[in-house]
Structure formats: structure tokens, C-alpha cells
Amino acid sequence: ALLLTRDGLPAGALIGRRDGTRLHVDLDYVLAAYRDSRLGTWLFTDSADVFRSLGITELRAAATTETHDRYLRRMGFQPTAANEFELRL
């Protein structure tokens, strides 16, 4: 689990289950007040070393809505044959 902060205040959370070098993302949530602050972009690109330092080389997530599908694609996730999205780090 990761707690995301903005200016020292809680802004969101990422919760997942590890399977070897893969992290299955169960929750990727940002509070409404911070949704335009690009926390997702920061987490999945600029700060992806956080995952790499833990030996995680791939993130997986299932899109639950069309909006979530678009978000995952914007973050660089690619669809898989298993009806999930993956992001290789």
C-alpha cells in the first residue's frame, strides 16, 4: 500500500497484491480535490522507481468502468488478453 500526499496532506492511495515481480492494483484512488494534480502521472512515470526498488517490474489492473479504462490507457497501461491492463516498468 502507498499513501499519496500533496503538500504534506493525504491525497490518495494505491493498494495492490504482489505476485513475484508483478503488482496487481486493487485500488488506485485520488481524492476529488487532487484529481487534476497529475498524481497518477507522477506515480506511474516519474516515481516508478519506487516500484522498481521493490523488484516490481509490471503493474496489472482491471478496468471497472469506461472512465477507468481511459485513465489506465492515459497512464500508459496496455490491454492484455486476460481482460486486464499492464504497465511494464
Beta strands, then each sheet from edge to edge (+ up, - down):
strand 1: 2-6
strand 2: 9-19
strand 3: 22-30
strand 4: 58-61
strand 5: 78-79
strand 6: 85-88
sheet 1: 1+ 2- 3+ 4+ 6- 5+
end
